[in-house]
Amino acid sequence: MGRFKREAWEVRRLAVCRRWFLWPMVTTGIGIAAGPTPAYEHRASGPGGPDAARPDRPVRPTPSPAARWSPEHLDRTTLPALLAEAGLQPPSGFKALVVRVHREPDGPKYTFYDFSGTSQDRDDWWPASTVKVFAAVAALERLREWGFTPRATVTFHDPSGDVTRPVEWLVRQAITHSDNAAFDLLVEVVGGDEMNRWLRERRFRDTVLLRGYSRRHVDPASKHGILSVSAPITVQEAGRLPRRLPARKGRIRDGCRDLGNCTTLWDLCDCLRRVMLHDRLPDRERLDLGPEEVDLLRSALGGPRERGLGVVRGLRAAFAPREVTCFHKPGFALNWFSDHVFLAVGDPAFPEAEWVVAMAARGGRNALDEAARVVGRVLATGRLRSTPALPGPAGEGPASGQSGRSGRPPHPDRNPRPRRSPAGPRGPRS
C-alpha cells in the first residue's frame, strides 16, 4: 500500500503545479501557444500617438513576417512611431512607404512599413514626374510585343513636320533627365486609352494618366496638356518590317480630377520593384520585358542627375561608409516633391540589404531632405529589420549625391489635391 500512496501523492503534486503554472495565463487571457507577453506594445496611430511622445518608452517594433507583395500586410504604426522617436517633425502632407526585400528560394518576400496609411493616398497630392516610369515601361512592352527592341526609332508625323527619336533616347530622357516631351511621346507610342488599360492590366489599379506635361496636345475646354491624342507614328528598326499606326484619340477622361495624373506610393514602389527584381520574380509578377529592356530601365533609373537628389543623398549619408546603390525617379511640381528609390546596401551583386523607399511632401524641392536622413538612420541602424539580413560582402565607399553606383488611419496633415495645372508651359520636371 505504501507504493500506491506515494504514486497518489505524486499525482496530486503535479496537479497543483499545473494549476499554479496555468492560472496566471488564464486570468490574463494568454494562451500557452501565444508565447510570452511582449514587454511593450506600440499603439500610436501616428507621430502624435500616446506612446510615440514618451521618450522613456522606446519603440520596440514587433517583427512582421515577410510576405508576398500585397497591401494586406501593411504595418501602419511602426514607421511613424520610430520617426517620432527619432525627432522627425513631418513636413506638410508627408507620406512614406518603406519596404524591406527578403531573398527567398521561391522569389522575393517583403515587409511593409507605411506612414499612417499614406501609401494608399492618391487624390490629395501631385506625383509630377514620378509617373514617367510607367510610361517608359508600357512603351517598351508595347514595342516588344510588336517585335522591336530599344534600338528602334519612332517617327511622329506631326502637322508641323516629322519628329524622329530613338526609343532608347526617349526612355533615358524621360527617366534620367525627366524630359516632359519624352514622357508625352512615350505615352503616344502606347496610346492614351491603351496606357490606362495597361495600368489596370498590370495591377497598378490606383494609377491614372491623363495629363500631358509638354502641351503637345491641349484640351480645348480645360486648356491642360492631355495624353489622349496620339499623332500617326512609324516604328522602324534594321532587319524588321516597319510598323505604322494611324492617329488615335482616346475617350477616357475620368479617374483623376482635372484631367490630372494620379497614383499612390504603393503603385510607384510596385512598378519600381518589378523592374529592379525582374530576374528574381515569379512569372505571374513579371513585366513583359526582355533583358535588353530591363537593362535600359535600370540604367536610366541609376543614371547621374543634376537635381532631385535630396532623398538619395539623405539615405546614402545614413549608411556611410558602406556602399549604397540607388535607382530612383524623383518628381517636383505644384510645390510637391516626391521620390521612389530602390536601395541596395553593399555589393550590388550580393547586397546585405535591399529596400524600396517612397516619400512625398509639400514644401519645395528640399521638403524631404530631413525626412530622408531620419528614415535612412532608421534603416541603417536595423530598427526595421524583422529578420536577420542575408549574408553578403559589405563594401565600403564614400557617400555621394549621385544615384546609381556612384559611391488607412487618418493622417494628421491631409490636404486637398491641388486643382491648378503645373505652372509654366513645360509642367513638372525633376
Residue, then its C-alpha position, 0 to 999 in steps of 0.5 A: m500500500g505504501r507504493f500506491k500512496r506515494e504514486a497518489w501523492e505524486v499525482r496530486r503534486l503535479a496537479v497543483c503545479r499545473r494549476w499554479f503554472l496555468w492560472p496566471m495565463v488564464t486570468t490574463g487571457i494568454g494562451i500557452a501557444a501565444g508565447p510570452t507577453p511582449a514587454y511593450e506594445h506600440r499603439a500610436s496611430g501616428p507621430g502624435g500617438p500616446d506612446a510615440a511622445r514618451p521618450d522613456r518608452p522606446v519603440r520596440p517594433t514587433p517583427s512582421p513576417a515577410a510576405r508576398w507583395s500585397p497591401e494586406h500586410l501593411d504595418r501602419t504604426t511602426l514607421p511613424a512611431l520610430l520617426a517620432e522617436a527619432g525627432l522627425q517633425p513631418p513636413s506638410g502632407f508627408k507620406a512614406l512607404v518603406v519596404r524591406v526585400h527578403r531573398e527567398p528560394d521561391g522569389p522575393k518576400y517583403t515587409f511593409y512599413d507605411f506612414s499612417g496609411t499614406s501609401q494608399d493616398r492618391d487624390d490629395w497630392w501631385p506625383a509630377s514626374t514620378v509617373k514617367v516610369f510607367a510610361a517608359v515601361a508600357a512603351l517598351e512592352r508595347l514595342r516588344e510585343w510588336g517585335f522591336t527592341p530599344r534600338a528602334t526609332v519612332t517617327f511622329h508625323d506631326p502637322s508641323g513636320d516629322v519628329t524622329r527619336p530613338v526609343e532608347w533616347l526617349v526612355r533615358q530622357a524621360i527617366t534620367h533627365s525627366d524630359n516632359a516631351a519624352f514622357d508625352l511621346l512615350v505615352e503616344v507610342v502606347g496610346g492614351d486609352e491603351m496606357n490606362r488599360w495597361l495600368r489596370e492590366r498590370r495591377f497598378r489599379d490606383t494609377v491614372l494618366l491623363r495629363g500631358y506635361s509638354r502641351r503637345h496636345v491641349d484640351p480645348a475646354s480645360k486648356h491642360g496638356i492631355l495624353s489622349v491624342s496620339a499623332p500617326i507614328t512609324v516604328q522602324e528598326a534594321g532587319r524588321l518590317p516597319r510598323r505604322l499606326p494611324a492617329r488615335k484619340g482616346r475617350i477616357r477622361d475620368g479617374c483623376r480630377d482635372l484631367g490630372n495624373c494620379t497614383t499612390l506610393w504603393d503603385l510607384c514602389d510596385c512598378l519600381r520593384r518589378v523592374m529592379l527584381h525582374d530576374r528574381l520574380p515569379d512569372r505571374e509578377r513579371l513585366d513583359l520585358g526582355p533583358e535588353e529592356v530591363d537593362l535600359l530601365r535600370s540604367a536610366l533609373g541609376g543614371p547621374r542627375e543634376r537635381g532631385l537628389g535630396v532623398v538619395r543623398g539623405l539615405r546614402a549619408a545614413f549608411a556611410p561608409r558602406e556602399v549604397t546603390c540607388f535607382h530612383k525617379p524623383g518628381f517636383a511640381l505644384n510645390w510637391f516633391s516626391d521620390h521612389v528609390f530602390l536601395a541596395v546596401g553593399d555589393p550590388a551583386f550580393p547586397e546585405a540589404e535591399w529596400v524600396v523607399a517612397m516619400a512625398a511632401r509639400g514644401g519645395r524641392n528640399a521638403l524631404d531632405e530631413a525626412a530622408r536622413v531620419v528614415g535612412r538612420v532608421l534603416a541603417t541602424g536595423r530598427l526595421r529589420s524583422t529578420p536577420a539580413l542575408p549574408g553578403p560582402a559589405g563594401e565600403g565607399p564614400a557617400s555621394g549625391q549621385s544615384g546609381r553606383s556612384g559611391r488607412p488611419p487618418h493622417p494628421d496633415r491631409n490636404p486637398r489635391p491641388r486643382r491648378s495645372p503645373a505652372g509654366p508651359r513645360g509642367p513638372r520636371s525633376 
